[in-house]
């Protein structure tokens, strides 16, 4: 799915990058996380990580909870809750060099075959 508001964004926000999402993200994952699981924070965290990685499998990006909080407008505790849910559902991968290190995240796409 390609989301872009041609006239408005091209005129006023031409420096912004376009994010392309798999159709699954909006058609299935959003209703599942927001509606069924009642976890909209998890969906927003997923979108923020998708934007940072451009949805590329295997690409890890370092992001603190504070940075994800800034990206999403959520509190740090809501980001932590979202990360836990996404990791538990195997929708993101999380790596840490140590307990206090900034985590590195990757977006997993279990709906796609390799």
Secondary structure, 3 states (H helix, E strand, C coil): CECCCHHHHHHHCCCCCCCECCHHHHHHHHHHHHHHCCCHHHHHHHHHHHHHHCCCCCCCEECCHHHHHHHHCCCHHHHHHHHHHHHHCCCEEEECCCCCCCCEEEECCCCCCC
